[in-house]
């Protein structure tokens, strides 16, 4: 990095642009390839550098121009002090020609380059052409460039840079060595920002640097620009709160706490937290993106608990996210992430962004309330009221008709089933619990499953019996089998498969004159309990 301080108006990203290969952050694979080519004299006549903005494509091209024109000779690392190195750093080297294809995209611009290639370099060993955003060249210009690459003149080096390599014709790509620049990790950017802040004598919190790096989108240039802005905003003494205020962000701890309300099923506290964040100046769309980012981190931690699996998280952050969501299953996290990350349908394009965020939060709570909000037996007395609780001791929501009281003979108050203690009796004892889970997912299937009799449990398979063909046909559908198996697996804490049996025979077509009671007809029971049907006397029996 530069040792002397240039004029104060020069931006930090220009002042601290890497001047050596070992200063290029996060692109070790590119540096190694170029340095090996320099050392072993295996340079290509043309390179294609692709990657997102701010990842070092143009900087690497200039470093390559330095390496091939350094007065100390072609070597893996330039001296940085000779006249040629200094001229390239200052942008005054005549044998380094840079062109922005976004503004010079016509065939005449490429023809001009092609004419210049007929002449030998003036002072350096190679004349280096850097064409930025090469994909924006017009089709005729691309054809002209292809012709130049097909017949490369000696002592000429082309470096093509692009953020959209798929728009570069395959004929051009095949005549270059293609090096892909990756997005720079948050921890790498944080270390770079710390070095720059120390060189500037600025005081800035580590958490603030982490926030700046996380919001740079993998771009070193954007990260350094944000640091420049933060130091100007806070007069060289930036705190995490100041950086969040500058970026219009809600503090990460506050967002994690907001997700904690979601995990607890506490919609009221979550909506209040959203309102406070927006009143403090956070954009609803920004807050939504922060929620998505943290949910993505949680998703990765759920699938791979290793701290290093989320490269931009510190160990403390990974531990805190894991601790707060330990009661949430992978399925719960996926459901929540789908709610927040789903694209807005055209019909909602005019909806207020704040309302849309609040609706998304409420829908996320509803989507996972059955599985996220159900407390363990030990935590049931903590005093937090959840929107939905599964279990025989839980009061049903007021909007649902209360089911008829059922007496479970084996265990009036079922206890949590421990691993290795599952039996037909324990499955039957917690029937109310798994039927309640099914009811939350499918109001169509739950009434029929409620009529099931637990017959057997063996080797992870629960056998359920039904007394009529009508019930059996409805629960034997693949979707119904999956829902029942999923509910039992969730309640019992072990993978469960379902096998249905029809117990008894179909009802006779002709009803006896004395007729069976409603208690003996499962179809009538389902209709009366779930849909509020009433029994009407059959007038035909009396001849009326």
Secondary structure, DSSP 8 states (H G I E B T S, - for coil): --SS---TTS-HHHHT---SGGG-TT-HHHHHHHHHHHHTT---SEEEEEESTTSSHHHHHHHHHHHHH-TT-S-SS--S-SHHHHHHHHT--TTEEEEETTT--SHHHHHHHHHHTTS--SSSS-EEEEEETGGGS-HHHHHHHHHHHHT--TTEEEEEEES-GGGS-HHHHTTSEEEEE----HHHHHHHHHHHHHHHT-EE-HHHHHHHHHTTTT-HHHHHHHHHHHHHHHTTEE-HHHHHHHHT---HHHHHHHHHHHHTT-HHHHHHHHHHHHHTT--HHHHHHHHHHHHHHHHHHHH---GGGSTT--HHHHHHHHHHTTTS-HHHHHHHHHHHHS---GGGTTS-HHHHHHHHHHHHHHHHHHHHS---TTTTTS----S---STTS---TTS--------SS-SS-----TT---HHHHHHTHHHHHHHHHHH-HHHHHHHTT-EEEEEETTEEEEEESSHHHHHHHTSHHHHHHHHHHHHHHHTS--EEEEEE-S----SS--TT---GGG-HHHHHHHHHH-------GGGGT-
